[in-house]
Amino acid sequence: MQTIKLPSKPPTSPHPVLNLSFRIFFLGAGIFAIVSMLKWSHIIFATDFAFNAGTDLLPFYWHGHEMVYGYGLAVIAGFLLTAVKTWTNQPMPYGWKLLIIFLPWLFARLIFLINGIHVNIFMMIACGLDLLFWGLVMFFVIKPILLVQQIRQLGIVGMLLLIFYGQGNFYYTIFHGQDYIVTQATLLFGFYLIIGIVLTIGRRVVPMFIERGIYPNGTVAKQVKNSIWLDRLNFIGFFCFMLVDVFFKHVTSYAYLLTMTALLVAIINLWRLKNWHLAEIWSRPLLWSLWLSFMGIAIGFLLFAVQPWLNFNHSLAFHAVALSGIGLLTLSMMSRVALGHTGRSIHHPPKLVIGIFICMILAWLARVGLPFLLPEYYLLTVAISQGFWLLAFFIFCLTYFKILMTTREDGLFG
């Protein structure tokens, strides 16, 4: 367990939820995952839903934005604003300063929930709030990294800056004529950047989590392997895949380029999983959930590789990666981090965490697997997936609300 060296005068905050960033952002992300999915379900299934072409945001883009730039960025903010303290040994925002970072994200999400798909003055306000939120996150993440000159973190810094660009470009397109192709590209761009962060951080923390999860006494009997060559190949392959699927959809060689790059990413991550696998993980839900999330990502890239030739919907491969990398993986990381950073045992997690992960796996199977078996019931399979998503996050919020809202059991600040 990480030991945090406290300053001579212990810090204080108005409420434990503001002690460290993971608390308020994980809780906010969990609740938002529920209410935004309920809103999305109403948008696509309500018979009285009105959509004005040319003036409203396409409903699919509303959903994409809120999952990528809403939920996804909240989890990343909570993780990075906590982890950078460990990486750099520099103080990170807490208390009122942390609340100032969180509130723009919260108010922007409320506007999207209440205002819905309408492109108007309220969406302009949401634009300003979203850019303010991510600008603050970048400042407080990048400042300590530059201060201690951690060159190895520059890849993360670059992706944070590109996310800011993608967010701004999304709003620019919807306020300037809504070129649907460009708007879709901005969402894919942001999504793949988040997956890039997931793959980068996962490479660092998953082996460590597995070793510490299996060997609590610190004596590692079986070391989890990492390979610098796999890491470099994965970075190159994923970067090329992102460029192909975002910017080269309409070139004649798109299918070949997509297949080659996606297949490379899939093979590399399957190889990683082989290196990360220890039989002991299957008795520990906080470990097998991480491992399966990367398996789901790898399967998603395999689907991308064959999609141009089998002519199934591109969104099936997309959701295979999304429900693994932004669904199961974030739930697994939040469940583990929330225990470790509140002084609780990661070796004896709440029993309900198994239900969280099983529900998200079932959401993945319903959204990705069932459409292949029951293509004529596509909307039904979407509804089933939404139901399991809602149940997964309901159990997460039920299980972790008290943990995130109360002080550490060991009395330390954090």
Secondary structure, 3 states (H helix, E strand, C coil): CCCCCCCCCCCCCCCHHHCCHHHHHHHHHHHHHHHHHHHHHHHHHCCCCCCCCCCECCHHHHHHHHHHHHHHHHHHHHHHHHHHHHHHCCCCCCHHHHHHHHHHHHHHHHHHHHHCCECCHHHHHHHHHHHHHHHHHHHHHHHHHHHCCCHHHHHHHHHHHHHHHHHHHHHHHHHCCCCHHHHHHHHHHHHHHHHHHHHHHHHHHHHHHHHHHHCCCCCCCCCCCCCHHHHHHHHHHHHHHHHHHHHCCCCCCHHHHHHHHHHHHHHHHHHHHHHHCCHHHHHCHHHHHHHHHHHHHHHHHHHHHHHHHHCCCHHHHHHHHHHHHHHHHHHHHHHHHHHHCCCCCCCCCCCCHHHHHHHHHHHHHHHHHHHHHCHHHHHHHHHHHHHHHHHHHHHHHHHHHHHHHCCCCCCCCC
